[in-house]
Amino acid sequence: MNKEILRLAIPNIISNISVPLLSTVDTALMGRMSELHIAAVGVGAMIFNFIYWNFGFLRMGTTGITAQAFGQQNDAMITHTLGRALLVVLVVALSLLLFQIPIGEAAMYLMNASENQRPLIETYFYIRIWAAPASLGLFAFMGWFFGMQNAIYPLIITIVVNVVNIALNFLFVLHFKMDVDGVAWSTVIAQYVGLLLAMALFYAKYRHLLVHYKREAIVLWEKLREFLLINRDIFIRTVCLTLAFTLFYNQSSAGGDLVLAANVILLQFVNWMSYGVDGFAYAAESLVGKYHGAKDAPKTRKAVRLSFVWGMALAALFSIAYCFFGAAILRIFTNQDHVIAATLPFLFWMAIFPLLSTPCYLWDGIFIGLTASKAMRDSMLLAFGVFLIALFILQYSYGNHGLWAALLLFMVARGAFQYWWYGSGRVTFAST
């Protein structure tokens, strides 16, 4: 079981860590211009994180259903799950492009963008929105590959996308002297390169599954409804997560450009940690889904237990690294002394964040594998309530320290409620 977990987790960790590497490069390039550029790219990127997080069910739901179909050795279900995911991708992507102006205006309002930030954020947003079909399509393919117990293809795709993106960043920003528009165009081009690569890899290894493809089965309402119901609960769960981080950014922005720049940099620390431990969460999605689909309860429980052992071990390494090397890491993101000075007082939160927040990431992976979407939804709703109360009390009393304390309490509450749900036997499984 340990070998299975590591076989899936190590490629996931490598590919996941390449994602914050990209945002690190974005932040570092903008961090050598001004705190306004740091804030603008940080807010612009977070807007898309919020958009894509809300449609993260296209990956998560696809992984859980595909993994269970893999455990059942049901090739028709495997094939049609990808087809249904891509159908939803098409509808969602076209809607985002069609309604990009009202979405952009709402995002500017929710993120509390200042008049100084707004022109740069708008430039970034209205370029990058054209990557939506590719970005969402990659969600579907990546989730499907994970469900097929294949962590190598997502690794290849992620590394290629981020290498292309980083190379174009340096080309556009340093060579052609572009700024936020160069960062945005780099992302758009890289996402379409990734989608084409995903389609090529699918055809190379899995084209034999196309014999099971039936268009009428894709749009069969009973099966499509099951797919949508699972993803509806994940969507509601993710909206709460998005709102929590929206409020975090909103309150950071209200503190001024310097506070916002500091929090954007500190969230890079959180991203590195979260994408790292998500490697074990993704492994849990694949293995728990496979064994749950095969109705092998002992191996399902063992996969849960060992995923936690490995995930918490990695979290401890992140805490140690942030504790001893956090100040040195700050200079990767910016060379501006006043921004570093504004960030240092809050650096200790990064040392405790990994150990206390990792359980919620791991439980997410486990619940996705079980297709326990209702439990995910309900535990998140409760945790979001805790966050709102904590935000009101703590930020009012302690300023930016209170803001970070509220975010950490939100993560802890998520993990605690999920643990209680699982341990009490209240978890119910969606039909697949």
KOLBAKE-798186 format. One line per 10 residues: their letters; for each residue x negated, y, z negated of C-alpha. Coordinates in pm, 1 decimal, decimal comma. Layout:
<sites>
A) X Y Z ~ ...;
</sites>
This chain:
<sites>
MNKEILRLAI) 0,0 0,0 0,0 ~ -286,5 238,9 -80,1 ~ -433,9 169,8 263,2 ~ -97,8 239,6 426,0 ~ -62,1 567,3 236,7 ~ -413,0 681,2 329,0 ~ -370,1 570,5 692,2 ~ -74,9 808,1 717,8 ~ -184,2 1077,2 473,5 ~ -541,1 1146,4 587,3;
PNIISNISVP) -445,5 1241,9 947,1 ~ -155,4 1443,1 802,7 ~ -382,4 1629,7 562,7 ~ -632,0 1710,3 837,6 ~ -359,8 1829,2 1074,1 ~ -170,8 2016,2 800,1 ~ -479,4 2201,8 679,1 ~ -541,3 2321,3 1034,8 ~ -211,2 2513,0 1007,4 ~ -316,7 2747,2 722,7;
LLSTVDTALM) -655,9 2766,7 893,9 ~ -475,6 2946,2 1175,4 ~ -302,3 3190,2 940,7 ~ -637,7 3238,9 766,6 ~ -791,8 3345,7 1098,5 ~ -496,9 3578,0 1166,8 ~ -531,2 3733,6 822,4 ~ -910,6 3759,5 847,6 ~ -899,2 3930,9 1189,0 ~ -632,5 4177,1 1077,4;
GRMSELHIAA) -803,0 4215,9 738,0 ~ -1093,2 4384,4 910,8 ~ -862,6 4652,0 1050,3 ~ -649,8 4774,6 757,9 ~ -414,4 4663,6 481,8 ~ -131,5 4777,4 712,4 ~ -238,8 4522,4 976,5 ~ -271,7 4249,8 710,0 ~ 76,8 4326,4 581,9 ~ 230,6 4352,2 931,3;
VGVGAMIFNF) 96,4 4017,7 1055,6 ~ 169,5 3855,1 718,3 ~ 530,5 3976,4 723,0 ~ 572,8 3895,5 1093,7 ~ 439,5 3543,6 1049,3 ~ 656,7 3494,8 741,4 ~ 966,5 3598,0 938,0 ~ 898,9 3309,1 1174,3 ~ 819,9 3078,6 885,2 ~ 1162,5 3164,8 748,0;
IYWNFGFLRM) 1329,6 3103,4 1083,7 ~ 1149,8 2774,6 1142,4 ~ 1184,5 2657,0 782,1 ~ 1560,7 2688,1 823,8 ~ 1540,9 2456,6 1123,2 ~ 1287,8 2227,6 956,8 ~ 1561,6 1964,6 946,2 ~ 1471,1 1899,9 1309,3 ~ 1151,7 1742,3 1177,5 ~ 1258,7 1616,8 834,3;
GTTGITAQAF) 1590,6 1462,6 932,5 ~ 1435,8 1306,6 1242,7 ~ 1156,1 1149,7 1034,8 ~ 1386,9 991,1 779,3 ~ 1634,0 847,1 1031,8 ~ 1360,7 726,9 1268,4 ~ 1161,8 564,1 983,8 ~ 1467,6 371,5 869,6 ~ 1542,3 265,3 1228,1 ~ 1177,9 154,7 1257,3;
GQQNDAMITH) 1217,0 -55,0 941,6 ~ 1530,8 -209,4 1092,7 ~ 1350,3 -262,9 1428,0 ~ 1639,6 -88,3 1602,6 ~ 1489,2 48,6 1926,0 ~ 1817,6 198,1 2049,0 ~ 1857,9 404,3 1729,4 ~ 1493,0 509,8 1750,2 ~ 1538,5 636,7 2105,7 ~ 1869,1 810,1 2051,8;
TLGRALLVVL) 1750,7 982,7 1733,6 ~ 1486,2 1166,5 1937,3 ~ 1744,4 1246,9 2205,1 ~ 1985,5 1396,7 1951,8 ~ 1707,6 1600,0 1791,7 ~ 1604,1 1744,3 2129,4 ~ 1968,2 1826,1 2210,7 ~ 1994,5 2028,8 1889,2 ~ 1658,1 2193,3 1970,1 ~ 1792,4 2312,4 2304,4;
VVALSLLLFQ) 2103,9 2468,5 2150,0 ~ 1917,0 2634,3 1861,7 ~ 1630,3 2769,1 2078,1 ~ 1865,5 2924,4 2332,1 ~ 2064,5 3085,1 2049,2 ~ 1747,6 3236,7 1897,7 ~ 1645,1 3385,5 2231,8 ~ 1994,5 3514,6 2304,1 ~ 2034,6 3681,8 1963,0 ~ 1673,2 3790,0 1911,4;
IPIGEAAMYL) 1756,6 4161,1 1867,1 ~ 2008,9 4123,3 1580,6 ~ 1786,6 3856,5 1423,4 ~ 1488,9 4091,9 1443,7 ~ 1680,3 4382,7 1293,4 ~ 1813,4 4165,7 1009,7 ~ 1462,2 4036,9 940,9 ~ 1321,8 4390,5 917,5 ~ 1593,0 4481,4 667,6 ~ 1554,7 4166,8 455,1;
MNASENQRPL) 1175,8 4198,8 444,8 ~ 1205,9 4562,6 334,4 ~ 963,6 4668,9 609,7 ~ 834,3 5023,6 570,4 ~ 834,2 5277,0 852,0 ~ 457,9 5235,5 882,8 ~ 482,0 4856,5 912,5 ~ 785,2 4837,2 1141,1 ~ 625,5 4913,5 1484,1 ~ 354,7 4649,8 1433,5;
IETYFYIRIW) 600,6 4389,8 1301,1 ~ 841,5 4452,7 1590,9 ~ 561,2 4408,8 1845,7 ~ 466,9 4076,4 1685,8 ~ 826,0 3953,0 1651,3 ~ 954,4 4027,9 2001,8 ~ 656,5 3854,0 2160,9 ~ 641,7 3548,6 1938,8 ~ 1017,4 3477,8 1957,1 ~ 957,0 3339,9 2308,1;
AAPASLGLFA) 771,1 3046,6 2154,1 ~ 1094,4 2924,1 1988,5 ~ 1179,6 2644,6 2240,1 ~ 827,8 2502,2 2214,7 ~ 800,3 2539,2 1837,1 ~ 1134,2 2369,9 1770,1 ~ 1064,7 2101,8 2030,6 ~ 742,3 2021,1 1848,1 ~ 942,4 1981,6 1525,4 ~ 1149,7 1707,9 1687,0;
FMGWFFGMQN) 853,4 1523,8 1839,6 ~ 640,5 1549,1 1524,4 ~ 921,2 1420,6 1304,1 ~ 984,6 1134,1 1542,7 ~ 615,5 1036,8 1553,7 ~ 601,2 1038,4 1171,7 ~ 908,3 815,8 1160,3 ~ 734,1 576,9 1398,6 ~ 451,1 550,4 1138,8 ~ 224,5 732,3 1382,7;
AIYPLIITIV) 22,0 1005,5 1210,1 ~ -246,5 1018,2 1479,8 ~ -37,2 1187,5 1749,4 ~ 74,9 1471,8 1517,1 ~ -291,9 1512,4 1419,4 ~ -399,0 1540,5 1783,6 ~ -117,5 1782,3 1868,5 ~ -172,2 2004,5 1564,9 ~ -547,3 2028,9 1614,9 ~ -510,7 2107,5 1986,3;
VNVVNIALNF) -243,8 2372,1 1918,2 ~ -448,9 2541,4 1648,7 ~ -779,3 2525,0 1836,3 ~ -611,8 2685,7 2139,1 ~ -443,9 2942,5 1913,8 ~ -762,5 3035,7 1727,0 ~ -968,3 3054,6 2048,6 ~ -709,7 3284,5 2208,1 ~ -697,9 3494,6 1888,8 ~ -1069,0 3566,2 1912,3;
LFVLHFKMDV) -1044,8 3623,9 2287,2 ~ -751,5 3864,2 2271,2 ~ -844,0 4049,8 1949,4 ~ -1223,0 4066,8 1967,4 ~ -1282,0 4063,7 2343,8 ~ -975,0 4239,0 2485,0 ~ -935,6 4465,0 2177,0 ~ -570,7 4373,9 2122,1 ~ -428,1 4364,1 1768,1 ~ -95,5 4212,6 1654,7;
DGVAWSTVIA) 16,3 4160,1 2015,3 ~ -293,5 3946,0 2077,8 ~ -217,8 3732,0 1773,0 ~ 144,7 3686,7 1888,4 ~ 60,2 3593,0 2248,7 ~ -197,8 3342,6 2123,7 ~ 73,9 3164,1 1928,4 ~ 320,5 3158,6 2217,5 ~ 72,0 3006,5 2461,9 ~ -57,1 2752,7 2209,4;
QYVGLLLAMA) 293,7 2629,3 2121,4 ~ 376,3 2549,5 2484,0 ~ 42,6 2370,3 2524,9 ~ 140,8 2161,7 2221,2 ~ 485,8 2076,9 2358,2 ~ 342,3 1960,8 2691,4 ~ 88,2 1747,6 2504,8 ~ 361,2 1591,2 2285,5 ~ 562,3 1496,7 2592,6 ~ 253,9 1345,8 2756,8;
LFYAKYRHLL) 166,6 1140,5 2446,0 ~ 524,4 1016,7 2414,9 ~ 526,1 902,8 2775,2 ~ 185,9 736,4 2742,3 ~ 280,5 512,2 2446,9 ~ 658,1 502,4 2411,4 ~ 798,8 519,1 2764,3 ~ 911,0 154,3 2726,2 ~ 1178,3 282,0 2484,0 ~ 1342,2 480,3 2762,7;
VHYKREAIVL) 1508,1 160,1 2879,6 ~ 1737,3 198,9 2576,3 ~ 1827,3 557,4 2663,7 ~ 2197,2 618,9 2730,6 ~ 2317,0 975,7 2771,0 ~ 2663,1 894,1 2642,6 ~ 2507,6 749,8 2323,2 ~ 2324,4 1077,2 2257,6 ~ 2647,8 1276,5 2250,1 ~ 2858,1 1002,0 2087,2;
WEKLREFLLI) 3038,3 1213,5 1829,0 ~ 3034,4 961,1 1544,1 ~ 2655,0 920,9 1558,8 ~ 2590,1 1286,2 1636,9 ~ 2808,6 1382,9 1340,4 ~ 2603,7 1157,5 1107,5 ~ 2284,6 1318,2 1237,4 ~ 2426,0 1667,9 1188,8 ~ 2561,7 1596,7 837,9 ~ 2221,6 1480,2 714,9;
NRDIFIRTVC) 2061,2 1784,0 870,5 ~ 2333,7 2016,6 737,8 ~ 2234,7 1934,0 381,0 ~ 1865,4 1978,7 461,6 ~ 1953,2 2310,0 630,3 ~ 2135,1 2438,6 318,9 ~ 1841,8 2328,5 104,8 ~ 1599,3 2509,6 332,0 ~ 1806,9 2828,0 343,0 ~ 1767,5 2849,0 -36,0;
LTLAFTLFYN) 1391,3 2800,6 0,1 ~ 1382,6 3068,9 268,8 ~ 1583,6 3312,6 56,8 ~ 1347,9 3261,7 -237,3 ~ 1043,1 3352,1 -28,8 ~ 1234,7 3634,3 141,7 ~ 1302,7 3786,0 -200,0 ~ 938,0 3733,9 -293,1 ~ 824,0 3923,6 16,2 ~ 1095,3 4185,5 -27,2;
QSSAGGDLVL) 983,1 4263,7 -381,2 ~ 617,0 4252,1 -278,3 ~ 686,9 4504,3 -2,9 ~ 870,7 4726,8 -248,3 ~ 547,8 4744,7 -446,5 ~ 366,2 4913,7 -157,4 ~ 127,4 4810,9 118,9 ~ -153,2 4720,4 -122,4 ~ 58,0 4487,9 -339,2 ~ 204,1 4330,4 -25,8;
AANVILLQFV) -143,2 4278,2 122,6 ~ -260,1 4115,5 -203,9 ~ 38,1 3879,2 -213,2 ~ -0,3 3791,1 156,8 ~ -358,2 3685,1 82,9 ~ -260,7 3489,6 -229,9 ~ 9,8 3308,3 -34,7 ~ -268,8 3181,6 191,9 ~ -401,9 2996,0 -114,6 ~ -54,6 2850,5 -170,0;
NWMSYGVDGF) -33,4 2752,7 199,0 ~ -364,8 2568,1 190,5 ~ -253,1 2371,8 -113,4 ~ 99,1 2300,2 10,3 ~ -9,8 2182,5 353,3 ~ -272,6 1960,8 191,5 ~ -42,8 1781,4 -53,3 ~ 225,4 1765,9 217,1 ~ -1,4 1506,0 378,6 ~ 102,6 1265,7 103,0;
AYAAESLVGK) 462,2 1390,9 116,5 ~ 471,9 1306,1 488,4 ~ 322,8 964,1 415,1 ~ 601,7 914,3 158,8 ~ 863,0 1011,7 419,8 ~ 734,4 746,2 659,8 ~ 675,5 463,5 411,0 ~ 974,7 518,8 184,6 ~ 1196,0 545,0 494,1 ~ 1051,0 228,4 645,7;
YHGAKDAPKT) 1086,8 16,9 330,7 ~ 1426,6 161,7 243,7 ~ 1543,5 80,4 597,7 ~ 1408,6 -274,1 559,4 ~ 1593,1 -295,6 221,5 ~ 1267,4 -374,5 37,7 ~ 1329,4 -205,4 -300,0 ~ 1002,7 -311,1 -473,2 ~ 786,3 -169,2 -195,8 ~ 1001,5 144,4 -183,6;
RKAVRLSFVW) 937,5 206,8 -554,9 ~ 567,4 128,7 -514,0 ~ 539,2 376,3 -226,1 ~ 699,9 643,0 -447,7 ~ 463,4 575,8 -737,8 ~ 141,2 566,3 -537,5 ~ 233,2 873,1 -332,8 ~ 246,8 1064,1 -662,1 ~ -89,8 927,9 -777,6 ~ -264,5 1041,4 -458,5;
GMALAALFSI) -75,9 1370,1 -427,3 ~ -145,8 1481,7 -784,4 ~ -512,9 1387,7 -748,7 ~ -541,9 1618,5 -448,1 ~ -354,7 1893,2 -634,7 ~ -611,4 1869,4 -916,5 ~ -893,5 1923,4 -665,2 ~ -721,7 2235,9 -531,7 ~ -680,1 2371,1 -886,9 ~ -1048,1 2315,7 -963,5;
AYCFFGAAIL) -1155,5 2479,1 -636,4 ~ -932,4 2783,6 -688,4 ~ -1040,6 2818,8 -1051,3 ~ -1414,4 2826,4 -979,5 ~ -1433,0 2961,0 -624,1 ~ -1119,3 3176,3 -591,1 ~ -1301,9 3509,4 -594,6 ~ -1542,0 3394,2 -322,7 ~ -1252,4 3265,5 -110,5 ~ -1089,3 3609,8 -122,0;
RIFTNQDHVI) -1368,6 3752,6 93,6 ~ -1274,4 3511,5 372,6 ~ -947,4 3699,3 409,3 ~ -1067,5 4058,4 383,2 ~ -1382,6 4264,6 342,9 ~ -1199,0 4565,0 198,8 ~ -1299,5 4612,4 -163,1 ~ -981,2 4793,0 -268,2 ~ -766,7 4503,4 -138,2 ~ -988,1 4250,8 -321,3;
AATLPFLFWM) -968,4 4457,9 -640,4 ~ -586,7 4461,5 -615,7 ~ -579,0 4082,3 -568,2 ~ -820,8 3967,4 -840,9 ~ -586,0 4022,6 -1141,2 ~ -339,8 3770,3 -995,1 ~ -592,3 3507,2 -892,5 ~ -542,5 3292,1 -1202,5 ~ -193,5 3200,1 -1075,9 ~ -365,7 3010,7 -793,0;
AIFPLLSTPC) -549,5 2787,4 -1041,0 ~ -226,8 2662,5 -1201,6 ~ -1,5 2665,8 -895,1 ~ -118,7 2334,0 -738,1 ~ -67,8 2111,4 -1044,2 ~ 272,3 2253,7 -1135,1 ~ 421,1 2285,8 -786,2 ~ 297,5 1964,7 -618,2 ~ 572,0 1735,3 -759,7 ~ 843,8 1923,8 -568,9;
YLWDGIFIGL) 659,6 1872,5 -237,5 ~ 619,6 1499,6 -304,6 ~ 982,3 1457,1 -410,3 ~ 1090,5 1628,9 -89,7 ~ 904,0 1364,7 111,8 ~ 1057,4 1081,7 -91,5 ~ 1413,6 1216,1 -58,6 ~ 1366,0 1267,7 316,3 ~ 1255,2 905,4 355,7 ~ 1562,8 794,4 162,4;
TASKAMRDSM) 1781,9 1032,4 367,6 ~ 1906,2 1151,4 26,7 ~ 2000,0 1485,7 177,2 ~ 2279,2 1571,8 -68,9 ~ 2045,7 1530,7 -366,4 ~ 1788,6 1751,8 -192,3 ~ 2054,4 2015,1 -134,9 ~ 2197,8 2012,1 -486,6 ~ 1861,8 2012,8 -666,2 ~ 1750,5 2308,6 -453,6;
LLAFGVFLIA) 2069,7 2502,7 -529,7 ~ 2008,5 2460,8 -901,7 ~ 1640,6 2557,7 -869,3 ~ 1734,4 2865,7 -666,9 ~ 1964,5 2971,7 -948,9 ~ 1672,3 2939,3 -1191,7 ~ 1458,8 3152,2 -957,3 ~ 1714,8 3433,6 -937,1 ~ 1744,0 3453,8 -1315,2 ~ 1365,6 3437,6 -1362,1;
LFILQYSYGN) 1305,5 3699,0 -1092,6 ~ 1547,0 3944,0 -1252,1 ~ 1403,3 3902,0 -1602,4 ~ 1031,9 3853,0 -1536,5 ~ 966,4 4099,3 -1256,7 ~ 1148,2 4374,0 -1442,5 ~ 928,5 4310,8 -1748,0 ~ 593,1 4214,3 -1594,5 ~ 583,4 4352,2 -1239,2 ~ 385,1 4146,9 -987,3;
HGLWAALLLF) 280,6 3895,8 -1255,9 ~ 650,1 3839,4 -1320,9 ~ 706,8 3790,9 -948,7 ~ 446,5 3512,5 -937,1 ~ 580,5 3359,0 -1257,8 ~ 931,3 3344,8 -1107,8 ~ 801,5 3176,2 -791,0 ~ 612,6 2916,3 -995,3 ~ 919,1 2848,9 -1213,0 ~ 1117,9 2795,3 -892,5;
MVARGAFQYW) 871,6 2525,5 -780,0 ~ 870,3 2358,3 -1121,6 ~ 1250,7 2359,2 -1137,6 ~ 1272,6 2197,3 -793,3 ~ 1050,1 1909,3 -901,3 ~ 1222,3 1870,8 -1237,6 ~ 1573,0 1853,7 -1092,1 ~ 1460,6 1606,9 -822,7 ~ 1294,2 1387,1 -1084,6 ~ 1609,3 1389,4 -1293,9;
WYGSGRVTFA) 1826,8 1306,4 -992,3 ~ 1605,0 1015,1 -891,0 ~ 1550,3 880,4 -1243,2 ~ 1917,0 897,0 -1335,3 ~ 2019,8 691,1 -1033,5 ~ 2238,3 973,9 -898,8 ~ 2070,2 969,2 -557,9 ~ 2308,4 875,0 -277,4 ~ 2192,1 782,9 70,1 ~ 2328,0 921,9 394,1;
ST) 2446,8 672,3 653,0 ~ 2205,7 617,7 943,0;
</sites>
